[in-house]
Amino acid sequence: MGFTAYAQEGAKDEAKDAGHDIKKAGKDTGHAAKHAGKSVAKGTKKGVHKTAKATEKGAEKVKEKTE
């Protein structure tokens, strides 16, 4: 096996490693997006519940004043 064969093998290995790195980066990005989406959903749900509770409290106050 000559020097060129070793160089070609090295290039193949580097290309393969680069492919693995890209795949891993893609998965990491997907996981990050999933976590961000869950956080937004949780924050939105919490905000909606707080708003609903405040609306009910305000409605009770108005009702008490009009009675």
Order of alpha helices (4+ residues) and beta strands (2+ residues): alpha
